[in-house]
């Protein structure tokens, strides 16, 4: 199979929270983890699937590397490009891939 990705992937298990645009009144975000990420997109395993084409806001928590380094968050907007099929009534997290439309890195002190 030919590789179609245009950006380098980084294998990082990071916490991600997803807030669908269509559910802006939803209080609790959908949470999950990323097995990998790039500057153009990311994959994640989340508790509830979104539909392909759905736009959403996201926040990915960056780890604290040491006492001198502040923890950060990558916040932005993305669109779902692929969703894994899973068995009906399964409690397992679902895999989802997203293309990042915009993002910013926010440092926490």
C-alpha positions as CSV (number, residue, x, y, z in Angstrom):
1,X,0.0,0.0,0.0
2,X,1.3,3.4,-0.9
3,X,1.9,6.0,1.9
4,X,-0.4,9.0,1.3
5,X,0.6,11.1,4.4
6,X,2.3,14.4,3.6
7,X,3.6,15.2,7.1
8,X,5.9,13.2,9.5
9,X,4.0,11.3,12.2
10,X,5.1,11.3,15.8
11,X,4.1,8.3,17.9
12,X,2.9,10.0,21.1
13,X,0.2,8.8,23.5
14,X,-1.5,12.0,24.5
15,X,-4.8,12.9,26.0
16,X,-7.3,14.5,23.6
17,X,-10.7,16.0,24.2
18,X,-13.1,16.6,21.4
19,X,-16.1,19.0,21.2
20,X,-18.3,18.5,18.1
21,X,-19.5,21.7,16.5
22,X,-23.0,20.4,16.1
23,X,-23.2,19.8,19.9
24,X,-21.9,23.2,21.1
25,X,-24.4,23.0,24.1
26,X,-22.8,19.7,25.2
27,X,-21.1,20.3,28.5
28,X,-18.8,17.3,28.6
29,X,-16.3,16.8,25.8
30,X,-15.6,13.4,24.3
31,X,-12.2,12.1,25.6
32,X,-9.6,9.7,24.3
33,X,-5.9,9.2,23.5
34,X,-3.7,9.6,20.4
35,X,-1.4,6.8,19.2
36,X,0.2,9.3,16.8
37,X,0.0,13.0,15.7
38,X,1.4,15.3,13.0
39,X,1.1,19.0,12.2
40,X,-1.6,18.1,9.6
41,X,-3.7,15.6,11.6
42,X,-4.0,13.0,14.3
43,X,-5.5,9.6,15.1
44,X,-7.3,9.0,18.3
45,X,-9.3,6.4,20.2
46,X,-12.4,8.1,21.7
47,X,-15.4,6.9,23.6
48,X,-18.0,8.0,21.0
49,X,-17.6,8.2,17.2
50,X,-18.3,11.2,15.1
51,X,-19.3,11.0,11.5
52,X,-16.9,11.5,8.6
53,X,-17.0,15.2,7.6
54,X,-17.9,16.4,11.1
55,X,-16.1,19.4,12.3
56,X,-15.0,19.7,15.9
57,X,-12.8,21.6,18.4
58,X,-10.0,19.7,20.1
59,X,-7.5,20.1,22.9
60,X,-4.5,17.8,23.1
61,X,-2.6,17.9,26.4
62,X,1.2,18.0,26.0
63,X,3.3,16.3,28.7
64,X,5.5,18.1,31.2
65,X,9.1,17.4,30.3
66,X,10.9,18.8,33.3
67,X,10.7,21.4,36.0
68,X,11.8,24.1,33.6
69,X,9.2,23.2,30.9
70,X,5.6,24.3,31.3
71,X,2.9,21.9,30.3
72,X,1.0,22.9,27.2
73,X,-2.1,22.3,25.2
74,X,-2.6,22.2,21.5
75,X,-6.1,23.7,20.7
76,X,-7.7,23.9,17.4
77,X,-10.3,22.9,14.9
78,X,-10.4,19.7,12.8
79,X,-12.5,17.6,10.6
80,X,-13.1,13.8,10.7
81,X,-11.6,12.0,7.7
82,X,-11.9,8.4,8.8
83,X,-13.8,6.3,11.4
84,X,-13.1,2.7,12.2
85,X,-16.0,0.3,12.2
86,X,-16.7,-1.4,15.5
87,X,-19.1,-4.1,16.5
88,X,-22.5,-2.9,17.6
89,X,-23.0,-2.5,21.4
90,X,-19.2,-2.6,21.9
91,X,-17.9,-0.6,24.9
92,X,-14.4,-0.4,23.3
93,X,-13.2,3.1,22.2
94,X,-13.5,3.8,18.5
95,X,-10.6,4.8,16.2
96,X,-11.0,8.1,14.4
97,X,-8.6,10.1,12.1
98,X,-8.8,13.9,11.7
99,X,-7.3,16.6,9.5
100,X,-6.3,19.7,11.5
101,X,-7.7,22.9,10.0
102,X,-6.3,25.4,12.5
103,X,-4.3,25.0,15.8
104,X,-2.4,27.0,18.4
105,X,-0.1,25.9,21.2
106,X,-0.9,27.3,24.6
107,X,1.8,27.1,27.3
108,X,0.7,26.6,30.9
109,X,2.9,28.0,33.6
